Amino acid sequence: MFDFLQGYDLLGAFWMTVKLTVLSAVGSLIWGTVLAAMRVGPVPLMRGFGTAYVNIVRNIPLTVIILFTSLGLNQTLGVSLGADKFETVNFRLAVLGLIAYTSAFVCEALRSGINTVPVGQAEAARAIGLNFTQVLTLIVLPQAFRSVVGPLTNVLIALTKNTTVAAAIGVAEAATLMKSMIENEAQLIAISAVFAFGFMCLTLPTGLLLGWVGKKVAVKR
Amino acid sequence: MTSVLYDAQGPRAKRRNILYSALFLVAFAALLWWVITSLNDKDQLAWEKWKPFVHGEAWSTYLWPGLLNTLKAAALAMVIALPLGAVFGIARLSDHAWIRIPAAAIVEFFRAIPVLVLMIFAVAAYSEYTNISSDDRPLYAVFTGLVLYNSSVLAEIVRAGILSLPKGQSEAAMAVGLRKNQVMRFILLPQAVTAMLPAIVSQLVVIVKDTAIGGAILTFPELLASVGPMSAYYGANTIASFTVVALIYIALNFSLTSFASWLEGRLRRGKKSTGAVLAPAAVGGTESTGAGGGISI
């Protein structure tokens, strides 16, 4: 039944998807946190920059960003991110594009988490004499982090699915393999079923597990 | 200006903020200078490369037809996906397990799969089982992939919208003797629609953004796909082409987003609804929604 899989590196393709996802997730968590800090901070200029970045990046299709990293940054401006092999360059460019795009959503998820903490919590903390650092680390951030698990899970799942767009610049991930397999084998339904199942294995457990964690840790108000 | 993170600022904090602003401005200026010099080194800022966009010749030949295709695919997908989504969303709320469970399975299945995978499947399926000409196939495939994926997302939005209404609404309707489908048709849906509108408009942004996938990978001649021939024709003005295309997308989507938030504000203050508005991001796992997240997958 599944003998058409012979000669294709199915696991390798999905491993590439996982690599793209993990690296982009770590990167966008860092850059997204920086952006969120800018957007909720007291400095108007940084607030403006964060807001502008999020609004611009959110409204550009990811495909445009990823294609730009390849055609614009790499082929026109010669940015190669310290790699010399064609595959490595494209992989790094795809990760860069995914980070730039996903960070905007990470930032919004974190900001919504901070916004769920009622102002009264911070006011009460200041009233009993806690200083700024204590208010932040003891009162506000613990509550914010707990309510952010759900939204961040959604961002992670969207990111997992978005890695397929890296096929546009020739990264050998699952969607790229699926396209070439369908062209070479006369097994449309079976091939599609295999790839659908592969992505479900990546997204559904993540969603269920982190969704459960999110429900468990969320602050009930 | 008071927020949960910091109090109103005194003179020392204000001085510190000015210092931070200055440092940030210096860093930002350095970045900008680096971008401009590297663009200049590659001769991407030359007037010839930008001229076609100012004089309008690029618009009529490349951008406008592409944008038209983008809008066509997005509008078609929205029009078909919305009723489908409504049907599945209501089916997931059914009292009968034999309707509820298959509907849930279908919705969860299509939400777990990348829209590109659905599009690739659709291209192959159309070429194998139908006689749609190969010119029309990309449009059909993009549109099919978008409909399959977004129907399931919209189904979740509809379900969340109905569930967001106060329980008393359906209880009162039952109490005055309405049947189940009357409760849904006359009481729940009309109120849920107003609560859902902002989320639905936000989903349009996702659809518009996803059409670009078809342009890059499935040779669907939409806005993004016009970059290739355009930059080839006007002498390798890649940066200029991308900038203009990105600006068009931003203008289009930003107006949709702004419209959604204006709508939300209006509905919140409105007299006709319960005042409950479903956050645009109340449904997880979509391409664009990162915030909110009332429902986990």
Interface residues (C-beta under 8 A of the other chain):
Chain A: V40 G41 P42 V43 P44 L45 M46 F49 N55 I56 R58 N59 I60 P61 L62 T63 V64 I66 L67 F68 L71 G72 Q75 T76 L77 G78 T102 A104 F105 V106 E108 A109 R111 S112 I114 N115 V117 P118 V119 Q121 A122 R126 F132 V135 L136 V140 G150 P151 T153 N154 V155 I157 A158 K161 N162 T164 V165 A167 A168 A174 A175 M178 K179 I182 L188 S192 F195 A196 F199 M200 T203 L204 G207 L208 L210 G211 W212 G214 K215
Chain B: M1 T2 S3 V4 L5 Y6 D7 Q9 A13 N17 Y20 S21 F24 L25 F28 S38 L39 K42 Q44 E108 F109 A112 I113 P114 V115 L116 V117 I120 F121 A124 A125 E128 V205 V208 K209 D210 T211 A212 I213 G215 A216 I217 L224 V227 S231 A236 T238 I239 F242 V245 A246 Y249 I250 L252 N253 F254 T257 A281 G284 G285 T286 E287 S288 T289 G290 A291 G292 G293 S296 I297
